[in-house]
């Protein structure tokens, strides 16, 4: 394998210049700079060690990066034993000069330094180009899910991978589903990555001992590599890539390193967004967020003359409980009731912590009877599972013709009635149309 500097353009230019100066080729394995003389062509065909110095001919060699650089052949004044054809060819070789030894060594070492610098620069430019391309593909992504999906597609396409699976922040993405065998292999690699927090490379899936006991591996791509995704030394996820040939590990790692930074920012952004719309104690939507959603729902439902129901919930005797048991116990009660509300809230419905010990539930497309059934089930679950009970005021507008403010006001009025009538009750009001007023159920 050629040393890295030999593969660079600056090396080629410097060695060709040196070749012209000493009138002999510069050779490194199969790479030849300058023209091989006929003498060397003959030796290459007839000698097992064609670049060895013998009486009458000399070569200069310099070691760089584990490779040998050879300059020559040169003719010397020593008596030789070449046959007639080689002897004639030898006469046309340049004469060896003692100053060539130092010249060749210095020139080769300087060219090696320049070549390494060029290779490093080229590698840096290639890495920068790769990361710019990845950055451009992910720059408009605004959440972790989309970032994972985009990264999976980018890696698979850029490096011609058979499959890519990425897991981070409890979310995941892959470009192709895997078979039962493929999933078993992935799990072995994932376990290794999680256990060591380091990469796991399997060059031959069919024979690697780590996968012993998994059948039908011959049907899978040959290589699989697991990469840890770490942030501040903490494992936040992992990536699994498979391919028929060994992937470009350094380049894939560069992309994944950049992805971790992107995921960290997006995760923080999602947390900020969530905290802006979520009640910290209960995890339910907060009052402001639900208000926006109700306005949108009322607009959509009124256009279709569809019903909407809104329930206001209040924890009975909460102030006395809080004062007696203490705020930590009060918080525990609120979290417990919030969890019940989450579980009872039907699909498509909305719920929030309205403030203090009050909660709200919005039921789009629910008639009064259907909404009351949900409210009674909720009241019963709280009574059965909590130390305190709840009272519920319910308002239903049959054609969603009233505003959010009206719905909340009438639900609050119904809640006041439930409290007045002894608590732990559901009181429901009905609005057929905004022009017809409110009917007690």
Secondary structure as a PSIPRED ss2 file (coil, helix, strand):
# PSIPRED VFORMAT (PSIPRED V4.0)

   1 X C   1.000  0.000  0.000
   2 X C   1.000  0.000  0.000
   3 X C   1.000  0.000  0.000
   4 X H   0.000  1.000  0.000
   5 X H   0.000  1.000  0.000
   6 X H   0.000  1.000  0.000
   7 X H   0.000  1.000  0.000
   8 X C   1.000  0.000  0.000
   9 X H   0.000  1.000  0.000
  10 X H   0.000  1.000  0.000
  11 X H   0.000  1.000  0.000
  12 X H   0.000  1.000  0.000
  13 X H   0.000  1.000  0.000
  14 X H   0.000  1.000  0.000
  15 X H   0.000  1.000  0.000
  16 X H   0.000  1.000  0.000
  17 X H   0.000  1.000  0.000
  18 X H   0.000  1.000  0.000
  19 X H   0.000  1.000  0.000
  20 X H   0.000  1.000  0.000
  21 X H   0.000  1.000  0.000
  22 X H   0.000  1.000  0.000
  23 X C   1.000  0.000  0.000
  24 X C   1.000  0.000  0.000
  25 X C   1.000  0.000  0.000
  26 X E   0.000  0.000  1.000
  27 X E   0.000  0.000  1.000
  28 X E   0.000  0.000  1.000
  29 X C   1.000  0.000  0.000
  30 X C   1.000  0.000  0.000
  31 X E   0.000  0.000  1.000
  32 X E   0.000  0.000  1.000
  33 X E   0.000  0.000  1.000
  34 X C   1.000  0.000  0.000
  35 X C   1.000  0.000  0.000
  36 X C   1.000  0.000  0.000
  37 X C   1.000  0.000  0.000
  38 X H   0.000  1.000  0.000
  39 X H   0.000  1.000  0.000
  40 X H   0.000  1.000  0.000
  41 X H   0.000  1.000  0.000
  42 X H   0.000  1.000  0.000
  43 X H   0.000  1.000  0.000
  44 X H   0.000  1.000  0.000
  45 X H   0.000  1.000  0.000
  46 X H   0.000  1.000  0.000
  47 X C   1.000  0.000  0.000
  48 X C   1.000  0.000  0.000
  49 X C   1.000  0.000  0.000
  50 X C   1.000  0.000  0.000
  51 X C   1.000  0.000  0.000
  52 X C   1.000  0.000  0.000
  53 X C   1.000  0.000  0.000
  54 X E   0.000  0.000  1.000
  55 X C   1.000  0.000  0.000
  56 X C   1.000  0.000  0.000
  57 X E   0.000  0.000  1.000
  58 X E   0.000  0.000  1.000
  59 X E   0.000  0.000  1.000
  60 X E   0.000  0.000  1.000
  61 X E   0.000  0.000  1.000
  62 X E   0.000  0.000  1.000
  63 X E   0.000  0.000  1.000
  64 X E   0.000  0.000  1.000
  65 X C   1.000  0.000  0.000
  66 X C   1.000  0.000  0.000
  67 X E   0.000  0.000  1.000
  68 X E   0.000  0.000  1.000
  69 X E   0.000  0.000  1.000
  70 X E   0.000  0.000  1.000
  71 X E   0.000  0.000  1.000
  72 X E   0.000  0.000  1.000
  73 X E   0.000  0.000  1.000
  74 X E   0.000  0.000  1.000
  75 X E   0.000  0.000  1.000
  76 X C   1.000  0.000  0.000
  77 X C   1.000  0.000  0.000
  78 X C   1.000  0.000  0.000
  79 X C   1.000  0.000  0.000
  80 X C   1.000  0.000  0.000
  81 X C   1.000  0.000  0.000
  82 X C   1.000  0.000  0.000
  83 X C   1.000  0.000  0.000
  84 X H   0.000  1.000  0.000
  85 X H   0.000  1.000  0.000
  86 X H   0.000  1.000  0.000
  87 X H   0.000  1.000  0.000
  88 X H   0.000  1.000  0.000
  89 X H   0.000  1.000  0.000
  90 X H   0.000  1.000  0.000
  91 X C   1.000  0.000  0.000
  92 X C   1.000  0.000  0.000
  93 X C   1.000  0.000  0.000
  94 X C   1.000  0.000  0.000
  95 X E   0.000  0.000  1.000
  96 X C   1.000  0.000  0.000
  97 X C   1.000  0.000  0.000
  98 X C   1.000  0.000  0.000
  99 X H   0.000  1.000  0.000
 100 X H   0.000  1.000  0.000
 101 X H   0.000  1.000  0.000
 102 X H   0.000  1.000  0.000
 103 X H   0.000  1.000  0.000
 104 X H   0.000  1.000  0.000
 105 X H   0.000  1.000  0.000
 106 X H   0.000  1.000  0.000
 107 X H   0.000  1.000  0.000
 108 X H   0.000  1.000  0.000
 109 X H   0.000  1.000  0.000
 110 X H   0.000  1.000  0.000
 111 X H   0.000  1.000  0.000
 112 X H   0.000  1.000  0.000
 113 X H   0.000  1.000  0.000
 114 X H   0.000  1.000  0.000
 115 X H   0.000  1.000  0.000
 116 X H   0.000  1.000  0.000
 117 X H   0.000  1.000  0.000
 118 X H   0.000  1.000  0.000
 119 X H   0.000  1.000  0.000
 120 X H   0.000  1.000  0.000
 121 X H   0.000  1.000  0.000
 122 X H   0.000  1.000  0.000
 123 X H   0.000  1.000  0.000
 124 X H   0.000  1.000  0.000
 125 X H   0.000  1.000  0.000
 126 X H   0.000  1.000  0.000
 127 X H   0.000  1.000  0.000
 128 X H   0.000  1.000  0.000
 129 X H   0.000  1.000  0.000
 130 X H   0.000  1.000  0.000
 131 X H   0.000  1.000  0.000
 132 X H   0.000  1.000  0.000
 133 X H   0.000  1.000  0.000
 134 X H   0.000  1.000  0.000
 135 X H   0.000  1.000  0.000
 136 X H   0.000  1.000  0.000
 137 X H   0.000  1.000  0.000
 138 X H   0.000  1.000  0.000
 139 X C   1.000  0.000  0.000
 140 X C   1.000  0.000  0.000
 141 X C   1.000  0.000  0.000
 142 X C   1.000  0.000  0.000
 143 X C   1.000  0.000  0.000
 144 X H   0.000  1.000  0.000
 145 X H   0.000  1.000  0.000
 146 X H   0.000  1.000  0.000
 147 X H   0.000  1.000  0.000
 148 X H   0.000  1.000  0.000
 149 X H   0.000  1.000  0.000
 150 X H   0.000  1.000  0.000
 151 X H   0.000  1.000  0.000
 152 X H   0.000  1.000  0.000
 153 X H   0.000  1.000  0.000
 154 X H   0.000  1.000  0.000
 155 X H   0.000  1.000  0.000
 156 X H   0.000  1.000  0.000
 157 X H   0.000  1.000  0.000
 158 X H   0.000  1.000  0.000
 159 X C   1.000  0.000  0.000
 160 X C   1.000  0.000  0.000
 161 X C   1.000  0.000  0.000
 162 X C   1.000  0.000  0.000
 163 X E   0.000  0.000  1.000
 164 X E   0.000  0.000  1.000
 165 X E   0.000  0.000  1.000
 166 X E   0.000  0.000  1.000
 167 X E   0.000  0.000  1.000
 168 X E   0.000  0.000  1.000
 169 X C   1.000  0.000  0.000
 170 X C   1.000  0.000  0.000
 171 X E   0.000  0.000  1.000
 172 X E   0.000  0.000  1.000
 173 X E   0.000  0.000  1.000
 174 X E   0.000  0.000  1.000
 175 X C   1.000  0.000  0.000
 176 X C   1.000  0.000  0.000
 177 X C   1.000  0.000  0.000
 178 X C   1.000  0.000  0.000
 179 X C   1.000  0.000  0.000
 180 X H   0.000  1.000  0.000
 181 X H   0.000  1.000  0.000
 182 X H   0.000  1.000  0.000
 183 X H   0.000  1.000  0.000
 184 X H   0.000  1.000  0.000
 185 X H   0.000  1.000  0.000
 186 X H   0.000  1.000  0.000
 187 X H   0.000  1.000  0.000
 188 X H   0.000  1.000  0.000
 189 X H   0.000  1.000  0.000
 190 X H   0.000  1.000  0.000
 191 X H   0.000  1.000  0.000
 192 X H   0.000  1.000  0.000
 193 X H   0.000  1.000  0.000
 194 X H   0.000  1.000  0.000
 195 X H   0.000  1.000  0.000
 196 X H   0.000  1.000  0.000
 197 X C   1.000  0.000  0.000
 198 X C   1.000  0.000  0.000
 199 X C   1.000  0.000  0.000
 200 X E   0.000  0.000  1.000
 201 X E   0.000  0.000  1.000
 202 X E   0.000  0.000  1.000
 203 X C   1.000  0.000  0.000
 204 X C   1.000  0.000  0.000
 205 X C   1.000  0.000  0.000
 206 X C   1.000  0.000  0.000
 207 X C   1.000  0.000  0.000
 208 X C   1.000  0.000  0.000
 209 X H   0.000  1.000  0.000
 210 X H   0.000  1.000  0.000
 211 X H   0.000  1.000  0.000
 212 X C   1.000  0.000  0.000
 213 X C   1.000  0.000  0.000
 214 X C   1.000  0.000  0.000
 215 X C   1.000  0.000  0.000
 216 X C   1.000  0.000  0.000
 217 X H   0.000  1.000  0.000
 218 X H   0.000  1.000  0.000
 219 X H   0.000  1.000  0.000
 220 X C   1.000  0.000  0.000
 221 X C   1.000  0.000  0.000
 222 X C   1.000  0.000  0.000
 223 X E   0.000  0.000  1.000
 224 X E   0.000  0.000  1.000
 225 X E   0.000  0.000  1.000
 226 X E   0.000  0.000  1.000
 227 X E   0.000  0.000  1.000
 228 X E   0.000  0.000  1.000
 229 X E   0.000  0.000  1.000
 230 X E   0.000  0.000  1.000
 231 X E   0.000  0.000  1.000
 232 X C   1.000  0.000  0.000
 233 X C   1.000  0.000  0.000
 234 X E   0.000  0.000  1.000
 235 X E   0.000  0.000  1.000
 236 X E   0.000  0.000  1.000
 237 X E   0.000  0.000  1.000
 238 X E   0.000  0.000  1.000
 239 X E   0.000  0.000  1.000
 240 X E   0.000  0.000  1.000
 241 X E   0.000  0.000  1.000
 242 X E   0.000  0.000  1.000
 243 X E   0.000  0.000  1.000
 244 X C   1.000  0.000  0.000
 245 X C   1.000  0.000  0.000
 246 X C   1.000  0.000  0.000
 247 X C   1.000  0.000  0.000
 248 X C   1.000  0.000  0.000
 249 X H   0.000  1.000  0.000
 250 X H   0.000  1.000  0.000
 251 X H   0.000  1.000  0.000
 252 X H   0.000  1.000  0.000
 253 X H   0.000  1.000  0.000
 254 X H   0.000  1.000  0.000
 255 X H   0.000  1.000  0.000
 256 X H   0.000  1.000  0.000
 257 X H   0.000  1.000  0.000
 258 X H   0.000  1.000  0.000
 259 X H   0.000  1.000  0.000
 260 X H   0.000  1.000  0.000
 261 X H   0.000  1.000  0.000
 262 X H   0.000  1.000  0.000
 263 X H   0.000  1.000  0.000
 264 X H   0.000  1.000  0.000
 265 X H   0.000  1.000  0.000
 266 X H   0.000  1.000  0.000
 267 X H   0.000  1.000  0.000
 268 X H   0.000  1.000  0.000
 269 X H   0.000  1.000  0.000
 270 X H   0.000  1.000  0.000
 271 X H   0.000  1.000  0.000
 272 X H   0.000  1.000  0.000
 273 X H   0.000  1.000  0.000
 274 X H   0.000  1.000  0.000
 275 X H   0.000  1.000  0.000
 276 X H   0.000  1.000  0.000
 277 X H   0.000  1.000  0.000
 278 X E   0.000  0.000  1.000
 279 X C   1.000  0.000  0.000
 280 X C   1.000  0.000  0.000
 281 X C   1.000  0.000  0.000
 282 X C   1.000  0.000  0.000
 283 X C   1.000  0.000  0.000
 284 X C   1.000  0.000  0.000
 285 X E   0.000  0.000  1.000
 286 X C   1.000  0.000  0.000
 287 X H   0.000  1.000  0.000
 288 X H   0.000  1.000  0.000
 289 X H   0.000  1.000  0.000
 290 X H   0.000  1.000  0.000
 291 X H   0.000  1.000  0.000
 292 X H   0.000  1.000  0.000
 293 X H   0.000  1.000  0.000
 294 X H   0.000  1.000  0.000
 295 X H   0.000  1.000  0.000
 296 X H   0.000  1.000  0.000
 297 X H   0.000  1.000  0.000
 298 X H   0.000  1.000  0.000
 299 X H   0.000  1.000  0.000
 300 X H   0.000  1.000  0.000
 301 X H   0.000  1.000  0.000
 302 X H   0.000  1.000  0.000
 303 X H   0.000  1.000  0.000
 304 X C   1.000  0.000  0.000
 305 X C   1.000  0.000  0.000
 306 X C   1.000  0.000  0.000
 307 X C   1.000  0.000  0.000
 308 X E   0.000  0.000  1.000
 309 X E   0.000  0.000  1.000
 310 X E   0.000  0.000  1.000
 311 X E   0.000  0.000  1.000
 312 X E   0.000  0.000  1.000
 313 X E   0.000  0.000  1.000
 314 X E   0.000  0.000  1.000
 315 X E   0.000  0.000  1.000
 316 X C   1.000  0.000  0.000
 317 X C   1.000  0.000  0.000
 318 X H   0.000  1.000  0.000
 319 X H   0.000  1.000  0.000
 320 X H   0.000  1.000  0.000
 321 X H   0.000  1.000  0.000
 322 X H   0.000  1.000  0.000
 323 X H   0.000  1.000  0.000
 324 X H   0.000  1.000  0.000
 325 X H   0.000  1.000  0.000
 326 X C   1.000  0.000  0.000
 327 X H   0.000  1.000  0.000
 328 X H   0.000  1.000  0.000
 329 X H   0.000  1.000  0.000
 330 X H   0.000  1.000  0.000
 331 X H   0.000  1.000  0.000
 332 X H   0.000  1.000  0.000
 333 X H   0.000  1.000  0.000
 334 X H   0.000  1.000  0.000
 335 X H   0.000  1.000  0.000
 336 X H   0.000  1.000  0.000
 337 X H   0.000  1.000  0.000
 338 X H   0.000  1.000  0.000
 339 X H   0.000  1.000  0.000
 340 X H   0.000  1.000  0.000
 341 X H   0.000  1.000  0.000
 342 X H   0.000  1.000  0.000
 343 X H   0.000  1.000  0.000
 344 X H   0.000  1.000  0.000
 345 X C   1.000  0.000  0.000
 346 X C   1.000  0.000  0.000
 347 X C   1.000  0.000  0.000
 348 X C   1.000  0.000  0.000
 349 X C   1.000  0.000  0.000
 350 X E   0.000  0.000  1.000
 351 X E   0.000  0.000  1.000
 352 X E   0.000  0.000  1.000
 353 X E   0.000  0.000  1.000
 354 X E   0.000  0.000  1.000
 355 X E   0.000  0.000  1.000
 356 X C   1.000  0.000  0.000
 357 X C   1.000  0.000  0.000
 358 X E   0.000  0.000  1.000
 359 X E   0.000  0.000  1.000
 360 X E   0.000  0.000  1.000
 361 X E   0.000  0.000  1.000
 362 X E   0.000  0.000  1.000
 363 X E   0.000  0.000  1.000
 364 X E   0.000  0.000  1.000
 365 X C   1.000  0.000  0.000
 366 X C   1.000  0.000  0.000
 367 X C   1.000  0.000  0.000
 368 X H   0.000  1.000  0.000
 369 X H   0.000  1.000  0.000
 370 X H   0.000  1.000  0.000
 371 X H   0.000  1.000  0.000
 372 X H   0.000  1.000  0.000
 373 X H   0.000  1.000  0.000
 374 X H   0.000  1.000  0.000
 375 X H   0.000  1.000  0.000
 376 X H   0.000  1.000  0.000
 377 X H   0.000  1.000  0.000
 378 X H   0.000  1.000  0.000
 379 X H   0.000  1.000  0.000
 380 X H   0.000  1.000  0.000
 381 X H   0.000  1.000  0.000
 382 X H   0.000  1.000  0.000
 383 X H   0.000  1.000  0.000
 384 X H   0.000  1.000  0.000
 385 X H   0.000  1.000  0.000
 386 X C   1.000  0.000  0.000
 387 X C   1.000  0.000  0.000
 388 X C   1.000  0.000  0.000
 389 X C   1.000  0.000  0.000
 390 X E   0.000  0.000  1.000
 391 X E   0.000  0.000  1.000
 392 X E   0.000  0.000  1.000
 393 X E   0.000  0.000  1.000
 394 X E   0.000  0.000  1.000
 395 X E   0.000  0.000  1.000
 396 X E   0.000  0.000  1.000
 397 X E   0.000  0.000  1.000
 398 X C   1.000  0.000  0.000
 399 X C   1.000  0.000  0.000
 400 X C   1.000  0.000  0.000
 401 X C   1.000  0.000  0.000
 402 X C   1.000  0.000  0.000
 403 X C   1.000  0.000  0.000
 404 X H   0.000  1.000  0.000
 405 X H   0.000  1.000  0.000
 406 X H   0.000  1.000  0.000
 407 X H   0.000  1.000  0.000
 408 X H   0.000  1.000  0.000
 409 X H   0.000  1.000  0.000
 410 X H   0.000  1.000  0.000
 411 X H   0.000  1.000  0.000
 412 X H   0.000  1.000  0.000
 413 X H   0.000  1.000  0.000
 414 X H   0.000  1.000  0.000
 415 X H   0.000  1.000  0.000
 416 X H   0.000  1.000  0.000
 417 X H   0.000  1.000  0.000
 418 X H   0.000  1.000  0.000
 419 X H   0.000  1.000  0.000
 420 X H   0.000  1.000  0.000
 421 X C   1.000  0.000  0.000
 422 X C   1.000  0.000  0.000
 423 X C   1.000  0.000  0.000
 424 X C   1.000  0.000  0.000
 425 X C   1.000  0.000  0.000
 426 X E   0.000  0.000  1.000
 427 X E   0.000  0.000  1.000
 428 X E   0.000  0.000  1.000
 429 X E   0.000  0.000  1.000
 430 X E   0.000  0.000  1.000
 431 X E   0.000  0.000  1.000
 432 X C   1.000  0.000  0.000
 433 X C   1.000  0.000  0.000
 434 X C   1.000  0.000  0.000
 435 X C   1.000  0.000  0.000
 436 X C   1.000  0.000  0.000
 437 X C   1.000  0.000  0.000
 438 X C   1.000  0.000  0.000
 439 X E   0.000  0.000  1.000
 440 X E   0.000  0.000  1.000
 441 X C   1.000  0.000  0.000
